[in-house]
Amino acid sequence: MFECRRCGKCCTRMKHLPEGRIWQELGAELDSGDGTCIYLDRASKLCTIYESRPKLCRNSWIYDNLLKDLMTREEFDEILNNACKLLREGTE
């Protein structure tokens, strides 16, 4: 299972979304201009609209609507955990 550590690292990656129309549509208007989400509180590193956050920020929505036919939920969670770890370590 993926468990968010609330470090805010993924919220600073708006300029690094995957190629493709769906990702660009989901991330539209979230970049504050420097790659950081406009809804990230930079001091607390928490989302200011967490309960109504965009689909791009909802892992369950991403899996259920875009990826469930391509991989298992366990595989998706493993990808999220690995990506999160890399972001926290400062590697890409």
N, C-alpha and C positions, 0 to 999 in steps of 0.2 A: 504494500500500500504506500502511496505517496503521501508524505506529510510535510506541508509547507513549514519552513522555519522562520518565515516572516523577516527575511534579511533585506528584501527589496531589490535584490540583484536583478531578477527577471524584469522588473519594472523599469530598469535603466537600459533595456535592450530593444527599444522600439525601432531603431534603425537596422536591426538585424533579424527581422522577421523572415521566414522562408519565402522564396520566390513563389509567385502564384497569386492569382486574382483573389481567391478566398481569404488568404492571409492579409493581403493589403486592405481588403474591404473590412475585415474584422479589426484591423489596427488603425483604420482611418481616423484621423483627428485626435489620436491619443498622444502623439509625440509633441512634447513641449518645445521642440526645436533643437534640443541637444541629445535626443535619444531617450530621454526620461519621460515616463508617462505623466500626463498633466494631473492625474489623480493621486500621485504618490506624494505623501507628506515626507519631505526630504529629511526632516529632523527625526521623526519617529520611525521612518521607513515603512509606514503602514499605508494602506489604501484608504483614501478619504471617502470612497463610495463603495466599500467592500460588499455590502448587502445587495447593491444594484450594479455591481461591476459588469463590464462588457463581456460578451460571449468569449472573446479571445482569452480572458482571464479565468474562465471557468473550465477547469480540466475535465470535469464530467461531461460538459456540453461538447467540448472538442472531441472527446473519445466517442460519445454516443452518436454524434452527427457526422463526424468526418473520418474516424479511424476504426470503428468497431468491426468493419468488414476486412480490415487489413491486418489486425493483430488482436491478441487477447488483452484484457484489462491489465493483467499481470505484466505483460510485455510493455504496455504503455506506461505503467507505473515505474517500471525499471528504467525506462528511457528518461522519465521525469526526474527520478532520483539521481541518475548519472549526470544529467544536464545541470541540475541544481548543485550538485557537488562541484562540478567544473566551474560554474559561475562563482560559487563561494570561494574557491581556491584561486580565482582570478585567471583561470585558463579558459580558453574557448575551444 
